[in-house]
Amino acid sequence: MMKPIKITILGSGGWGLALACTSSRLGHDVTVWSKFSDEIEAIKRTGELKAKLPGVQIPKSVDLTTDISCVSGADIILVGIPSQFVRSVCEQAKPYTDEGSILLSTAKGLEDGTLKRMSEIITETFPGNTVAVMSGPSHAEELGRGIPTAVAVASKERAAAEFIQRAFSDNVLRLYVNDDVIGCEIGGAVKNVIALCCGVLDGLGLGDNSKAALITRGLSEITRLGVALGGKPKTFAGLAGLGDLVVTCTSMHSRNYRAGILIGQGVEPEEAVRRTGTVEGYGCARVTRKLARKLGVEMPITEEINEILFENQPVRQGIIDLMSRPIGEE
């Protein structure tokens, strides 16, 4: 068994808290940071954060703070915050971060404007540190309740990925080492876009045939984009590709899927997002389209959901457009 290490988790979202539970169970020195003092106080008072991870008790051994200097001396700093805030939070943490700390991203998205992946942002902020990413089919609500979960951890430095693998693996959470950072991040980001689309289908009352086709063709789009960026095709058949896509496209745990259902039922996209909470696929859809167009990658599903989300296209017209495309080979 690995000796205890110091792990600091930036963000009190469901996944960060679920990993805090895992890390504490393994005997590590765990701290969770949040800029939201009300969330930290709620956990201290009740032992859980009902808004993010209801029914899961956070171990008393987990330290809770709003002081970002808590990253100092950490062996692993886990960046588990919404993608649009990754750059600003990393800048806040930078003065207190040791060069020996491994930065581990669980954030899933692409930065608007720069079109960069989360690991690229983190590497820019911490050029002297090793960076890794964790991605795969993983609902925080299930991991927090002890339901077996498997994910991938990827880094350009294999030793770092293996260190993280040993640090987090137990009889509930199983990690597989992967060297394809690009593929893991693109799979984790763009699956949220496809999950929105799957929700729309269910909101319209369409069937399993339609959803299976969308997931399959959506995976083709994700793979084309990832490979164009330098990712490996086999990654998209694994946990960070197909695995994450399926779990996000078919579960009510997924906020992207739930928001899509509302849109399919006729709720305006902005209102659907407001009702649901953090919906990474909403902003990521726009950025993904920009990136695909820049690289000359064909992504018709992504194009149609952008029309629906941002250009007032009727939902059913998007289905008609996709089904009317020229026929061809798979």
Stockholm file with secondary structure:
# STOCKHOLM 1.0

chainA/1-330         MMKPIKITILGSGGWGLALACTSSRLGHDVTVWSKFSDEIEAIKRTGELKAKLPGVQIPKSVDLTTDISCVSGADIILVGIPSQFVRSVCEQAKPYTDEGSILLSTAKGLEDGTLKRMSEIITETFPGNTVAVMSGPSHAEELGRGIPTAVAVASKERAAAEFIQRAFSDNVLRLYVNDDVIGCEIGGAVKNVIALCCGVLDGLGLGDNSKAALITRGLSEITRLGVALGGKPKTFAGLAGLGDLVVTCTSMHSRNYRAGILIGQGVEPEEAVRRTGTVEGYGCARVTRKLARKLGVEMPITEEINEILFENQPVRQGIIDLMSRPIGEE
#=GR chainA/1-330 SS CCCCCEEEEECCSHHHHHHHHHHHHTTCEEEEECSCHHHHHHHHHHSSCTTTSTTCCCCTTSEEESCGGGGTTCSEEEECSCGGGHHHHHHHHGGGCCTTCEEEECCCCBCTTTCCBHHHHHHHHCTTSCEEEEESSCCHHHHHTTCCEEEEEEESSHHHHHHHHHHHCSSSEEEEEESCHHHHHHHHHHHHHHHHHHHHHHHHTCCHHHHHHHHHHHHHHHHHHHHHHTCCGGGGGSIIIIIHHHHHHSCTTCHHHHHHHHHHTTCCHHHHHHHHCCCHHHHHHHHHHHHHHHHTCCCHHHHHHHHHHHSCCCHHHHHHHHHTSCCCCC
#=GC SS_cons         CCCCCEEEEECCSHHHHHHHHHHHHTTCEEEEECSCHHHHHHHHHHSSCTTTSTTCCCCTTSEEESCGGGGTTCSEEEECSCGGGHHHHHHHHGGGCCTTCEEEECCCCBCTTTCCBHHHHHHHHCTTSCEEEEESSCCHHHHHTTCCEEEEEEESSHHHHHHHHHHHCSSSEEEEEESCHHHHHHHHHHHHHHHHHHHHHHHHTCCHHHHHHHHHHHHHHHHHHHHHHTCCGGGGGSIIIIIHHHHHHSCTTCHHHHHHHHHHTTCCHHHHHHHHCCCHHHHHHHHHHHHHHHHTCCCHHHHHHHHHHHSCCCHHHHHHHHHTSCCCCC
//
